[in-house]
């Protein structure tokens, strides 16, 4: 679903924060991919699953790196959701 608000955006638009949120579309996509993988790892009881103290910030983790593109982040998000779907189907 995050591909819809990202559709047709330039790299600059994908990194912009024109609303009240401090997160851009690119950051939201990167965040969602990380969460997909974290929750899947947690559900499958994999080591390294998301484990963070309540007061620990992850603000910088969602900032796209200089080489990351909106298309690349979207593709990674699709991979992450596919991994989640696969895990759910295997563990029904």
PDB file of N, CA, C and O in Angstrom, chain B, residues numbered from 101:
ATOM      1  N   UNK B 101       0.801  -1.204   0.000  1.00  0.00           N
ATOM      2  CA  UNK B 101       0.000   0.000   0.000  1.00  0.00           C
ATOM      3  C   UNK B 101       0.842   1.266   0.000  1.00  0.00           C
ATOM      4  O   UNK B 101       0.373   2.319  -0.433  1.00  0.00           O
ATOM      5  N   UNK B 102       2.048   1.180   0.468  1.00  0.00           N
ATOM      6  CA  UNK B 102       2.883   2.384   0.495  1.00  0.00           C
ATOM      7  C   UNK B 102       3.384   2.777  -0.886  1.00  0.00           C
ATOM      8  O   UNK B 102       3.917   3.873  -1.062  1.00  0.00           O
ATOM      9  N   UNK B 103       3.219   1.903  -1.860  1.00  0.00           N
ATOM     10  CA  UNK B 103       3.613   2.265  -3.219  1.00  0.00           C
ATOM     11  C   UNK B 103       2.675   3.325  -3.787  1.00  0.00           C
ATOM     12  O   UNK B 103       3.089   4.118  -4.633  1.00  0.00           O
ATOM     13  N   UNK B 104       1.434   3.355  -3.343  1.00  0.00           N
ATOM     14  CA  UNK B 104       0.460   4.302  -3.887  1.00  0.00           C
ATOM     15  C   UNK B 104       0.863   5.753  -3.597  1.00  0.00           C
ATOM     16  O   UNK B 104       0.916   6.549  -4.535  1.00  0.00           O
ATOM     17  N   UNK B 105       1.148   6.138  -2.345  1.00  0.00           N
ATOM     18  CA  UNK B 105       1.545   7.543  -2.137  1.00  0.00           C
ATOM     19  C   UNK B 105       2.911   7.868  -2.740  1.00  0.00           C
ATOM     20  O   UNK B 105       3.220   9.041  -2.948  1.00  0.00           O
ATOM     21  N   UNK B 106       3.728   6.864  -3.023  1.00  0.00           N
ATOM     22  CA  UNK B 106       5.052   7.103  -3.605  1.00  0.00           C
ATOM     23  C   UNK B 106       5.007   7.152  -5.134  1.00  0.00           C
ATOM     24  O   UNK B 106       5.958   7.602  -5.772  1.00  0.00           O
ATOM     25  N   UNK B 107       3.920   6.697  -5.707  1.00  0.00           N
ATOM     26  CA  UNK B 107       3.819   6.588  -7.163  1.00  0.00           C
ATOM     27  C   UNK B 107       4.052   7.938  -7.848  1.00  0.00           C
ATOM     28  O   UNK B 107       3.389   8.928  -7.541  1.00  0.00           O
ATOM     29  N   UNK B 108       4.998   7.955  -8.772  1.00  0.00           N
ATOM     30  CA  UNK B 108       5.252   9.138  -9.576  1.00  0.00           C
ATOM     31  C   UNK B 108       6.070  10.230  -8.908  1.00  0.00           C
ATOM     32  O   UNK B 108       6.333  11.264  -9.522  1.00  0.00           O
ATOM     33  N   UNK B 109       6.475  10.020  -7.663  1.00  0.00           N
ATOM     34  CA  UNK B 109       7.258  11.047  -6.978  1.00  0.00           C
ATOM     35  C   UNK B 109       8.701  11.036  -7.462  1.00  0.00           C
ATOM     36  O   UNK B 109       9.249   9.986  -7.798  1.00  0.00           O
ATOM     37  N   UNK B 110       9.301  12.209  -7.492  1.00  0.00           N
ATOM     38  CA  UNK B 110      10.731  12.306  -7.760  1.00  0.00           C
ATOM     39  C   UNK B 110      11.470  11.954  -6.476  1.00  0.00           C
ATOM     40  O   UNK B 110      10.860  11.859  -5.411  1.00  0.00           O
ATOM     41  N   UNK B 111      12.774  11.762  -6.574  1.00  0.00           N
ATOM     42  CA  UNK B 111      13.574  11.483  -5.372  1.00  0.00           C
ATOM     43  C   UNK B 111      13.415  12.622  -4.359  1.00  0.00           C
ATOM     44  O   UNK B 111      13.272  12.381  -3.160  1.00  0.00           O
ATOM     45  N   UNK B 112      13.440  13.831  -4.842  1.00  0.00           N
ATOM     46  CA  UNK B 112      13.306  14.997  -3.948  1.00  0.00           C
ATOM     47  C   UNK B 112      11.941  14.999  -3.257  1.00  0.00           C
ATOM     48  O   UNK B 112      11.853  15.239  -2.053  1.00  0.00           O
ATOM     49  N   UNK B 113      10.895  14.736  -4.008  1.00  0.00           N
ATOM     50  CA  UNK B 113       9.552  14.687  -3.420  1.00  0.00           C
ATOM     51  C   UNK B 113       9.422  13.542  -2.431  1.00  0.00           C
ATOM     52  O   UNK B 113       8.756  13.689  -1.406  1.00  0.00           O
ATOM     53  N   UNK B 114      10.041  12.412  -2.716  1.00  0.00           N
ATOM     54  CA  UNK B 114       9.976  11.261  -1.826  1.00  0.00           C
ATOM     55  C   UNK B 114      10.667  11.506  -0.496  1.00  0.00           C
ATOM     56  O   UNK B 114      10.341  10.860   0.500  1.00  0.00           O
ATOM     57  N   UNK B 115      11.617  12.430  -0.471  1.00  0.00           N
ATOM     58  CA  UNK B 115      12.353  12.750   0.758  1.00  0.00           C
ATOM     59  C   UNK B 115      11.820  14.005   1.463  1.00  0.00           C
ATOM     60  O   UNK B 115      12.280  14.355   2.550  1.00  0.00           O
ATOM     61  N   UNK B 116      10.866  14.663   0.849  1.00  0.00           N
ATOM     62  CA  UNK B 116      10.310  15.894   1.428  1.00  0.00           C
ATOM     63  C   UNK B 116       9.374  15.591   2.594  1.00  0.00           C
ATOM     64  O   UNK B 116       8.787  14.512   2.664  1.00  0.00           O
ATOM     65  N   UNK B 117       9.241  16.541   3.497  1.00  0.00           N
ATOM     66  CA  UNK B 117       8.318  16.407   4.636  1.00  0.00           C
ATOM     67  C   UNK B 117       7.384  17.623   4.667  1.00  0.00           C
ATOM     68  O   UNK B 117       7.511  18.483   5.538  1.00  0.00           O
ATOM     69  N   UNK B 118       6.445  17.692   3.712  1.00  0.00           N
ATOM     70  CA  UNK B 118       5.566  18.858   3.618  1.00  0.00           C
ATOM     71  C   UNK B 118       4.376  18.854   4.579  1.00  0.00           C
ATOM     72  O   UNK B 118       3.598  19.807   4.601  1.00  0.00           O
ATOM     73  N   UNK B 119       4.233  17.807   5.361  1.00  0.00           N
ATOM     74  CA  UNK B 119       3.088  17.729   6.282  1.00  0.00           C
ATOM     75  C   UNK B 119       3.553  17.852   7.722  1.00  0.00           C
ATOM     76  O   UNK B 119       4.721  18.139   7.986  1.00  0.00           O
ATOM     77  N   UNK B 120       2.645  17.635   8.637  1.00  0.00           N
ATOM     78  CA  UNK B 120       2.971  17.733  10.068  1.00  0.00           C
ATOM     79  C   UNK B 120       3.916  16.619  10.510  1.00  0.00           C
ATOM     80  O   UNK B 120       4.613  16.762  11.515  1.00  0.00           O
ATOM     81  N   UNK B 121       3.944  15.520   9.777  1.00  0.00           N
ATOM     82  CA  UNK B 121       4.831  14.411  10.127  1.00  0.00           C
ATOM     83  C   UNK B 121       6.269  14.785   9.819  1.00  0.00           C
ATOM     84  O   UNK B 121       6.539  15.490   8.847  1.00  0.00           O
ATOM     85  N   UNK B 122       7.190  14.315  10.645  1.00  0.00           N
ATOM     86  CA  UNK B 122       8.607  14.569  10.361  1.00  0.00           C
ATOM     87  C   UNK B 122       9.160  13.535   9.397  1.00  0.00           C
ATOM     88  O   UNK B 122      10.289  13.670   8.923  1.00  0.00           O
ATOM     89  N   UNK B 123       8.365  12.483   9.094  1.00  0.00           N
ATOM     90  CA  UNK B 123       8.812  11.427   8.186  1.00  0.00           C
ATOM     91  C   UNK B 123       8.353  11.688   6.755  1.00  0.00           C
ATOM     92  O   UNK B 123       7.201  12.047   6.512  1.00  0.00           O
ATOM     93  N   UNK B 124       9.265  11.504   5.826  1.00  0.00           N
ATOM     94  CA  UNK B 124       8.927  11.599   4.408  1.00  0.00           C
ATOM     95  C   UNK B 124       8.336  10.263   3.952  1.00  0.00           C
ATOM     96  O   UNK B 124       8.333   9.286   4.701  1.00  0.00           O
ATOM     97  N   UNK B 125       7.841  10.234   2.726  1.00  0.00           N
ATOM     98  CA  UNK B 125       7.343   8.976   2.157  1.00  0.00           C
ATOM     99  C   UNK B 125       8.468   7.944   2.132  1.00  0.00           C
ATOM    100  O   UNK B 125       8.254   6.781   2.473  1.00  0.00           O
ATOM    101  N   UNK B 126       9.663   8.367   1.730  1.00  0.00           N
ATOM    102  CA  UNK B 126      10.805   7.445   1.679  1.00  0.00           C
ATOM    103  C   UNK B 126      11.102   6.882   3.068  1.00  0.00           C
ATOM    104  O   UNK B 126      11.368   5.688   3.206  1.00  0.00           O
ATOM    105  N   UNK B 127      11.060   7.720   4.087  1.00  0.00           N
ATOM    106  CA  UNK B 127      11.320   7.256   5.452  1.00  0.00           C
ATOM    107  C   UNK B 127      10.228   6.312   5.945  1.00  0.00           C
ATOM    108  O   UNK B 127      10.513   5.340   6.644  1.00  0.00           O
ATOM    109  N   UNK B 128       8.981   6.596   5.583  1.00  0.00           N
ATOM    110  CA  UNK B 128       7.885   5.709   5.974  1.00  0.00           C
ATOM    111  C   UNK B 128       8.049   4.327   5.339  1.00  0.00           C
ATOM    112  O   UNK B 128       7.803   3.307   5.983  1.00  0.00           O
ATOM    113  N   UNK B 129       8.465   4.303   4.082  1.00  0.00           N
ATOM    114  CA  UNK B 129       8.666   3.028   3.399  1.00  0.00           C
ATOM    115  C   UNK B 129       9.820   2.257   4.042  1.00  0.00           C
ATOM    116  O   UNK B 129       9.716   1.051   4.264  1.00  0.00           O
ATOM    117  N   UNK B 130      10.914   2.952   4.338  1.00  0.00           N
ATOM    118  CA  UNK B 130      12.056   2.299   4.978  1.00  0.00           C
ATOM    119  C   UNK B 130      11.668   1.788   6.364  1.00  0.00           C
ATOM    120  O   UNK B 130      12.066   0.691   6.756  1.00  0.00           O
ATOM    121  N   UNK B 131      10.900   2.574   7.099  1.00  0.00           N
ATOM    122  CA  UNK B 131      10.421   2.189   8.423  1.00  0.00           C
ATOM    123  C   UNK B 131       9.524   0.948   8.334  1.00  0.00           C
ATOM    124  O   UNK B 131       9.664   0.013   9.122  1.00  0.00           O
ATOM    125  N   UNK B 132       8.605   0.953   7.368  1.00  0.00           N
ATOM    126  CA  UNK B 132       7.673  -0.173   7.228  1.00  0.00           C
ATOM    127  C   UNK B 132       8.412  -1.464   6.877  1.00  0.00           C
ATOM    128  O   UNK B 132       8.060  -2.529   7.385  1.00  0.00           O
ATOM    129  N   UNK B 133       9.426  -1.387   6.023  1.00  0.00           N
ATOM    130  CA  UNK B 133      10.202  -2.580   5.679  1.00  0.00           C
ATOM    131  C   UNK B 133      10.919  -3.117   6.907  1.00  0.00           C
ATOM    132  O   UNK B 133      10.950  -4.326   7.136  1.00  0.00           O
ATOM    133  N   UNK B 134      11.490  -2.224   7.689  1.00  0.00           N
ATOM    134  CA  UNK B 134      12.195  -2.640   8.912  1.00  0.00           C
ATOM    135  C   UNK B 134      11.227  -3.287   9.905  1.00  0.00           C
ATOM    136  O   UNK B 134      11.551  -4.295  10.533  1.00  0.00           O
ATOM    137  N   UNK B 135      10.051  -2.704  10.037  1.00  0.00           N
ATOM    138  CA  UNK B 135       9.045  -3.258  10.958  1.00  0.00           C
ATOM    139  C   UNK B 135       8.552  -4.620  10.481  1.00  0.00           C
ATOM    140  O   UNK B 135       8.404  -5.538  11.287  1.00  0.00           O
ATOM    141  N   UNK B 136       8.297  -4.764   9.180  1.00  0.00           N
ATOM    142  CA  UNK B 136       7.887  -6.062   8.632  1.00  0.00           C
ATOM    143  C   UNK B 136       8.895  -7.133   9.028  1.00  0.00           C
ATOM    144  O   UNK B 136       8.532  -8.192   9.540  1.00  0.00           O
ATOM    145  N   UNK B 137      10.167  -6.837   8.780  1.00  0.00           N
ATOM    146  CA  UNK B 137      11.210  -7.821   9.080  1.00  0.00           C
ATOM    147  C   UNK B 137      11.334  -8.060  10.582  1.00  0.00           C
ATOM    148  O   UNK B 137      11.544  -9.192  11.017  1.00  0.00           O
ATOM    149  N   UNK B 138      11.208  -7.017  11.360  1.00  0.00           N
ATOM    150  CA  UNK B 138      11.321  -7.158  12.809  1.00  0.00           C
ATOM    151  C   UNK B 138      10.207  -7.997  13.400  1.00  0.00           C
ATOM    152  O   UNK B 138      10.457  -8.873  14.228  1.00  0.00           O
ATOM    153  N   UNK B 139       8.982  -7.735  12.980  1.00  0.00           N
ATOM    154  CA  UNK B 139       7.855  -8.492  13.516  1.00  0.00           C
ATOM    155  C   UNK B 139       7.886  -9.936  13.041  1.00  0.00           C
ATOM    156  O   UNK B 139       7.528 -10.844  13.792  1.00  0.00           O
ATOM    157  N   UNK B 140       8.310 -10.158  11.805  1.00  0.00           N
ATOM    158  CA  UNK B 140       8.428 -11.529  11.305  1.00  0.00           C
ATOM    159  C   UNK B 140       9.484 -12.280  12.105  1.00  0.00           C
ATOM    160  O   UNK B 140       9.264 -13.420  12.514  1.00  0.00           O
ATOM    161  N   UNK B 141      10.627 -11.646  12.327  1.00  0.00           N
ATOM    162  CA  UNK B 141      11.689 -12.279  13.122  1.00  0.00           C
ATOM    163  C   UNK B 141      11.204 -12.567  14.535  1.00  0.00           C
ATOM    164  O   UNK B 141      11.499 -13.624  15.092  1.00  0.00           O
ATOM    165  N   UNK B 142      10.471 -11.641  15.108  1.00  0.00           N
ATOM    166  CA  UNK B 142       9.941 -11.830  16.458  1.00  0.00           C
ATOM    167  C   UNK B 142       8.944 -12.996  16.486  1.00  0.00           C
ATOM    168  O   UNK B 142       8.992 -13.841  17.380  1.00  0.00           O
ATOM    169  N   UNK B 143       8.049 -13.031  15.507  1.00  0.00           N
ATOM    170  CA  UNK B 143       7.045 -14.092  15.454  1.00  0.00           C
ATOM    171  C   UNK B 143       7.684 -15.463  15.260  1.00  0.00           C
ATOM    172  O   UNK B 143       7.198 -16.466  15.782  1.00  0.00           O
ATOM    173  N   UNK B 144       8.778 -15.495  14.504  1.00  0.00           N
ATOM    174  CA  UNK B 144       9.464 -16.760  14.255  1.00  0.00           C
ATOM    175  C   UNK B 144      10.531 -17.049  15.305  1.00  0.00           C
ATOM    176  O   UNK B 144      11.259 -18.038  15.221  1.00  0.00           O
ATOM    177  N   UNK B 145      10.606 -16.173  16.285  1.00  0.00           N
ATOM    178  CA  UNK B 145      11.566 -16.298  17.387  1.00  0.00           C
ATOM    179  C   UNK B 145      13.005 -16.383  16.897  1.00  0.00           C
ATOM    180  O   UNK B 145      13.812 -17.152  17.420  1.00  0.00           O
ATOM    181  N   UNK B 146      13.308 -15.587  15.891  1.00  0.00           N
ATOM    182  CA  UNK B 146      14.686 -15.513  15.392  1.00  0.00           C
ATOM    183  C   UNK B 146      15.503 -14.625  16.313  1.00  0.00           C
ATOM    184  O   UNK B 146      14.987 -13.651  16.861  1.00  0.00           O
ATOM    185  N   UNK B 147      16.756 -14.953  16.484  1.00  0.00           N
ATOM    186  CA  UNK B 147      17.615 -14.064  17.260  1.00  0.00           C
ATOM    187  C   UNK B 147      17.821 -12.788  16.452  1.00  0.00           C
ATOM    188  O   UNK B 147      17.806 -12.816  15.222  1.00  0.00           O
ATOM    189  N   UNK B 148      18.011 -11.690  17.135  1.00  0.00           N
ATOM    190  CA  UNK B 148      18.191 -10.406  16.467  1.00  0.00           C
ATOM    191  C   UNK B 148      16.891  -9.695  16.161  1.00  0.00           C
ATOM    192  O   UNK B 148      16.895  -8.667  15.485  1.00  0.00           O
ATOM    193  N   UNK B 149      15.772 -10.224  16.647  1.00  0.00           N
ATOM    194  CA  UNK B 149      14.494  -9.547  16.433  1.00  0.00           C
ATOM    195  C   UNK B 149      14.518  -8.196  17.130  1.00  0.00           C
ATOM    196  O   UNK B 149      15.315  -7.960  18.038  1.00  0.00           O
ATOM    197  N   UNK B 150      13.641  -7.325  16.692  1.00  0.00           N
ATOM    198  CA  UNK B 150      13.582  -5.985  17.266  1.00  0.00           C
ATOM    199  C   UNK B 150      13.458  -6.046  18.779  1.00  0.00           C
ATOM    200  O   UNK B 150      12.504  -6.608  19.316  1.00  0.00           O
ATOM    201  N   UNK B 151      14.413  -5.474  19.442  1.00  0.00           N
ATOM    202  CA  UNK B 151      14.373  -5.405  20.896  1.00  0.00           C
ATOM    203  C   UNK B 151      14.936  -4.042  21.269  1.00  0.00           C
ATOM    204  O   UNK B 151      16.143  -3.821  21.168  1.00  0.00           O
ATOM    205  N   UNK B 152      14.101  -3.154  21.686  1.00  0.00           N
ATOM    206  CA  UNK B 152      14.520  -1.793  21.972  1.00  0.00           C
ATOM    207  C   UNK B 152      13.866  -1.339  23.262  1.00  0.00           C
ATOM    208  O   UNK B 152      12.705  -1.648  23.530  1.00  0.00           O
ATOM    209  N   UNK B 153      14.621  -0.609  24.050  1.00  0.00           N
ATOM    210  CA  UNK B 153      14.068  -0.044  25.275  1.00  0.00           C
ATOM    211  C   UNK B 153      13.045   1.027  24.909  1.00  0.00           C
ATOM    212  O   UNK B 153      13.148   1.649  23.852  1.00  0.00           O
ATOM    213  N   UNK B 154      12.074   1.239  25.766  1.00  0.00           N
ATOM    214  CA  UNK B 154      11.002   2.192  25.496  1.00  0.00           C
ATOM    215  C   UNK B 154      11.522   3.603  25.239  1.00  0.00           C
ATOM    216  O   UNK B 154      10.921   4.350  24.466  1.00  0.00           O
ATOM    217  N   UNK B 155      12.623   3.973  25.870  1.00  0.00           N
ATOM    218  CA  UNK B 155      13.145   5.332  25.703  1.00  0.00           C
ATOM    219  C   UNK B 155      14.247   5.425  24.651  1.00  0.00           C
ATOM    220  O   UNK B 155      14.853   6.483  24.485  1.00  0.00           O
ATOM    221  N   UNK B 156      14.511   4.338  23.945  1.00  0.00           N
ATOM    222  CA  UNK B 156      15.557   4.314  22.926  1.00  0.00           C
ATOM    223  C   UNK B 156      14.994   4.819  21.599  1.00  0.00           C
ATOM    224  O   UNK B 156      13.950   4.343  21.152  1.00  0.00           O
ATOM    225  N   UNK B 157      15.660   5.759  20.977  1.00  0.00           N
ATOM    226  CA  UNK B 157      15.180   6.353  19.737  1.00  0.00           C
ATOM    227  C   UNK B 157      15.740   5.612  18.519  1.00  0.00           C
ATOM    228  O   UNK B 157      16.873   5.132  18.533  1.00  0.00           O
ATOM    229  N   UNK B 158      14.933   5.533  17.484  1.00  0.00           N
ATOM    230  CA  UNK B 158      15.378   4.948  16.223  1.00  0.00           C
ATOM    231  C   UNK B 158      15.206   5.950  15.085  1.00  0.00           C
ATOM    232  O   UNK B 158      15.174   5.568  13.915  1.00  0.00           O
ATOM    233  N   UNK B 159      15.096   7.225  15.429  1.00  0.00           N
ATOM    234  CA  UNK B 159      14.824   8.266  14.447  1.00  0.00           C
ATOM    235  C   UNK B 159      15.769   8.254  13.250  1.00  0.00           C
ATOM    236  O   UNK B 159      15.320   8.420  12.116  1.00  0.00           O
ATOM    237  N   UNK B 160      17.052   8.062  13.475  1.00  0.00           N
ATOM    238  CA  UNK B 160      18.024   8.133  12.386  1.00  0.00           C
ATOM    239  C   UNK B 160      18.001   6.919  11.469  1.00  0.00           C
ATOM    240  O   UNK B 160      18.510   6.983  10.351  1.00  0.00           O
ATOM    241  N   UNK B 161      17.423   5.821  11.921  1.00  0.00           N
ATOM    242  CA  UNK B 161      17.430   4.589  11.127  1.00  0.00           C
ATOM    243  C   UNK B 161      16.571   4.666   9.875  1.00  0.00           C
ATOM    244  O   UNK B 161      16.759   3.875   8.950  1.00  0.00           O
ATOM    245  N   UNK B 162      15.640   5.597   9.827  1.00  0.00           N
ATOM    246  CA  UNK B 162      14.707   5.661   8.709  1.00  0.00           C
ATOM    247  C   UNK B 162      15.146   6.649   7.636  1.00  0.00           C
ATOM    248  O   UNK B 162      14.548   6.702   6.562  1.00  0.00           O
ATOM    249  N   UNK B 163      16.174   7.423   7.914  1.00  0.00           N
ATOM    250  CA  UNK B 163      16.707   8.380   6.956  1.00  0.00           C
ATOM    251  C   UNK B 163      17.355   7.615   5.802  1.00  0.00           C
ATOM    252  O   UNK B 163      18.279   6.835   6.034  1.00  0.00           O
ATOM    253  N   UNK B 164      16.894   7.818   4.565  1.00  0.00           N
ATOM    254  CA  UNK B 164      17.530   7.114   3.451  1.00  0.00           C
ATOM    255  C   UNK B 164      19.002   7.509   3.332  1.00  0.00           C
ATOM    256  O   UNK B 164      19.355   8.685   3.423  1.00  0.00           O
ATOM    257  N   UNK B 165      19.840   6.511   3.128  1.00  0.00           N
ATOM    258  CA  UNK B 165      21.263   6.762   2.922  1.00  0.00           C
ATOM    259  C   UNK B 165      21.446   7.447   1.570  1.00  0.00           C
ATOM    260  O   UNK B 165      20.568   7.360   0.712  1.00  0.00           O
ATOM    261  N   UNK B 166      22.567   8.121   1.371  1.00  0.00           N
ATOM    262  CA  UNK B 166      22.775   8.837   0.103  1.00  0.00           C
ATOM    263  C   UNK B 166      22.537   7.992  -1.144  1.00  0.00           C
ATOM    264  O   UNK B 166      22.005   8.509  -2.127  1.00  0.00           O
ATOM    265  N   UNK B 167      22.907   6.725  -1.144  1.00  0.00           N
ATOM    266  CA  UNK B 167      22.727   5.884  -2.329  1.00  0.00           C
ATOM    267  C   UNK B 167      21.359   5.242  -2.454  1.00  0.00           C
ATOM    268  O   UNK B 167      21.057   4.643  -3.486  1.00  0.00           O
ATOM    269  N   UNK B 168      20.524   5.349  -1.432  1.00  0.00           N
ATOM    270  CA  UNK B 168      19.203   4.717  -1.483  1.00  0.00           C
ATOM    271  C   UNK B 168      18.230   5.580  -2.285  1.00  0.00           C
ATOM    272  O   UNK B 168      18.182   6.802  -2.137  1.00  0.00           O
ATOM    273  N   UNK B 169      17.462   4.910  -3.132  1.00  0.00           N
ATOM    274  CA  UNK B 169      16.470   5.607  -3.951  1.00  0.00           C
ATOM    275  C   UNK B 169      15.071   5.214  -3.500  1.00  0.00           C
ATOM    276  O   UNK B 169      14.884   4.210  -2.814  1.00  0.00           O
ATOM    277  N   UNK B 170      14.113   6.001  -3.886  1.00  0.00           N
ATOM    278  CA  UNK B 170      12.720   5.696  -3.577  1.00  0.00           C
ATOM    279  C   UNK B 170      12.322   4.368  -4.212  1.00  0.00           C
ATOM    280  O   UNK B 170      11.623   3.566  -3.593  1.00  0.00           O
ATOM    281  N   UNK B 171      12.762   4.138  -5.435  1.00  0.00           N
ATOM    282  CA  UNK B 171      12.464   2.864  -6.103  1.00  0.00           C
ATOM    283  C   UNK B 171      13.107   1.694  -5.365  1.00  0.00           C
ATOM    284  O   UNK B 171      12.488   0.644  -5.197  1.00  0.00           O
ATOM    285  N   UNK B 172      14.340   1.876  -4.928  1.00  0.00           N
ATOM    286  CA  UNK B 172      15.029   0.821  -4.188  1.00  0.00           C
ATOM    287  C   UNK B 172      14.384   0.540  -2.848  1.00  0.00           C
ATOM    288  O   UNK B 172      14.261  -0.618  -2.448  1.00  0.00           O
ATOM    289  N   UNK B 173      13.971   1.588  -2.150  1.00  0.00           N
ATOM    290  CA  UNK B 173      13.297   1.412  -0.865  1.00  0.00           C
ATOM    291  C   UNK B 173      11.956   0.718  -1.050  1.00  0.00           C
ATOM    292  O   UNK B 173      11.573  -0.131  -0.246  1.00  0.00           O
ATOM    293  N   UNK B 174      11.241   1.084  -2.117  1.00  0.00           N
ATOM    294  CA  UNK B 174       9.954   0.441  -2.414  1.00  0.00           C
ATOM    295  C   UNK B 174      10.154  -1.034  -2.740  1.00  0.00           C
ATOM    296  O   UNK B 174       9.368  -1.876  -2.306  1.00  0.00           O
ATOM    297  N   UNK B 175      11.192  -1.351  -3.497  1.00  0.00           N
ATOM    298  CA  UNK B 175      11.478  -2.744  -3.835  1.00  0.00           C
ATOM    299  C   UNK B 175      11.838  -3.534  -2.582  1.00  0.00           C
ATOM    300  O   UNK B 175      11.422  -4.682  -2.430  1.00  0.00           O
ATOM    301  N   UNK B 176      12.607  -2.925  -1.686  1.00  0.00           N
ATOM    302  CA  UNK B 176      12.967  -3.603  -0.444  1.00  0.00           C
ATOM    303  C   UNK B 176      11.730  -3.838   0.420  1.00  0.00           C
ATOM    304  O   UNK B 176      11.613  -4.884   1.058  1.00  0.00           O
ATOM    305  N   UNK B 177      10.817  -2.886   0.449  1.00  0.00           N
ATOM    306  CA  UNK B 177       9.569  -3.043   1.195  1.00  0.00           C
ATOM    307  C   UNK B 177       8.760  -4.212   0.620  1.00  0.00           C
ATOM    308  O   UNK B 177       8.199  -5.009   1.372  1.00  0.00           O
ATOM    309  N   UNK B 178       8.703  -4.310  -0.705  1.00  0.00           N
ATOM    310  CA  UNK B 178       7.997  -5.425  -1.333  1.00  0.00           C
ATOM    311  C   UNK B 178       8.635  -6.756  -0.953  1.00  0.00           C
ATOM    312  O   UNK B 178       7.930  -7.734  -0.702  1.00  0.00           O
ATOM    313  N   UNK B 179       9.959  -6.799  -0.909  1.00  0.00           N
ATOM    314  CA  UNK B 179      10.656  -8.010  -0.472  1.00  0.00           C
ATOM    315  C   UNK B 179      10.292  -8.363   0.964  1.00  0.00           C
ATOM    316  O   UNK B 179      10.024  -9.522   1.282  1.00  0.00           O
ATOM    317  N   UNK B 180      10.285  -7.352   1.824  1.00  0.00           N
ATOM    318  CA  UNK B 180       9.976  -7.576   3.242  1.00  0.00           C
ATOM    319  C   UNK B 180       8.558  -8.098   3.420  1.00  0.00           C
ATOM    320  O   UNK B 180       8.331  -9.013   4.212  1.00  0.00           O
ATOM    321  N   UNK B 181       7.605  -7.529   2.695  1.00  0.00           N
ATOM    322  CA  UNK B 181       6.220  -8.009   2.831  1.00  0.00           C
ATOM    323  C   UNK B 181       6.091  -9.420   2.263  1.00  0.00           C
ATOM    324  O   UNK B 181       5.311 -10.224   2.771  1.00  0.00           O
ATOM    325  N   UNK B 182       6.843  -9.720   1.224  1.00  0.00           N
ATOM    326  CA  UNK B 182       6.844 -11.079   0.675  1.00  0.00           C
ATOM    327  C   UNK B 182       7.403 -12.080   1.668  1.00  0.00           C
ATOM    328  O   UNK B 182       6.899 -13.197   1.785  1.00  0.00           O
ATOM    329  N   UNK B 183       8.454 -11.678   2.389  1.00  0.00           N
ATOM    330  CA  UNK B 183       9.032 -12.548   3.424  1.00  0.00           C
ATOM    331  C   UNK B 183       8.011 -12.805   4.537  1.00  0.00           C
ATOM    332  O   UNK B 183       7.913 -13.918   5.055  1.00  0.00           O
ATOM    333  N   UNK B 184       7.261 -11.774   4.895  1.00  0.00           N
ATOM    334  CA  UNK B 184       6.227 -11.936   5.924  1.00  0.00           C
ATOM    335  C   UNK B 184       5.142 -12.889   5.437  1.00  0.00           C
ATOM    336  O   UNK B 184       4.736 -13.801   6.158  1.00  0.00           O
ATOM    337  N   UNK B 185       4.673 -12.673   4.207  1.00  0.00           N
ATOM    338  CA  UNK B 185       3.636 -13.538   3.648  1.00  0.00           C
ATOM    339  C   UNK B 185       4.096 -14.999   3.620  1.00  0.00           C
ATOM    340  O   UNK B 185       3.340 -15.905   3.971  1.00  0.00           O
ATOM    341  N   UNK B 186       5.327 -15.209   3.204  1.00  0.00           N
ATOM    342  CA  UNK B 186       5.884 -16.556   3.141  1.00  0.00           C
ATOM    343  C   UNK B 186       5.949 -17.197   4.537  1.00  0.00           C
ATOM    344  O   UNK B 186       5.621 -18.373   4.697  1.00  0.00           O
ATOM    345  N   UNK B 187       6.367 -16.428   5.532  1.00  0.00           N
ATOM    346  CA  UNK B 187       6.458 -16.942   6.891  1.00  0.00           C
ATOM    347  C   UNK B 187       5.068 -17.309   7.431  1.00  0.00           C
ATOM    348  O   UNK B 187       4.910 -18.325   8.107  1.00  0.00           O
ATOM    349  N   UNK B 188       4.083 -16.493   7.134  1.00  0.00           N
ATOM    350  CA  UNK B 188       2.723 -16.766   7.599  1.00  0.00           C
ATOM    351  C   UNK B 188       2.191 -18.049   6.946  1.00  0.00           C
ATOM    352  O   UNK B 188       1.584 -18.883   7.618  1.00  0.00           O
ATOM    353  N   UNK B 189       2.413 -18.197   5.671  1.00  0.00           N
ATOM    354  CA  UNK B 189       1.932 -19.395   4.978  1.00  0.00           C
ATOM    355  C   UNK B 189       2.606 -20.661   5.486  1.00  0.00           C
ATOM    356  O   UNK B 189       1.965 -21.709   5.570  1.00  0.00           O
ATOM    357  N   UNK B 190       3.888 -20.579   5.825  1.00  0.00           N
ATOM    358  CA  UNK B 190       4.619 -21.747   6.328  1.00  0.00           C
ATOM    359  C   UNK B 190       4.193 -22.131   7.738  1.00  0.00           C
ATOM    360  O   UNK B 190       4.293 -23.299   8.113  1.00  0.00           O
ATOM    361  N   UNK B 191       3.724 -21.182   8.516  1.00  0.00           N
ATOM    362  CA  UNK B 191       3.446 -21.432   9.936  1.00  0.00           C
ATOM    363  C   UNK B 191       1.960 -21.355  10.281  1.00  0.00           C
ATOM    364  O   UNK B 191       1.607 -20.940  11.386  1.00  0.00           O
ATOM    365  N   UNK B 192       1.118 -21.731   9.391  1.00  0.00           N
ATOM    366  CA  UNK B 192      -0.320 -21.742   9.654  1.00  0.00           C
ATOM    367  C   UNK B 192      -0.674 -22.900  10.532  1.00  0.00           C
ATOM    368  O   UNK B 192      -1.844 -23.083  10.869  1.00  0.00           O
TER     369      UNK B 192
END
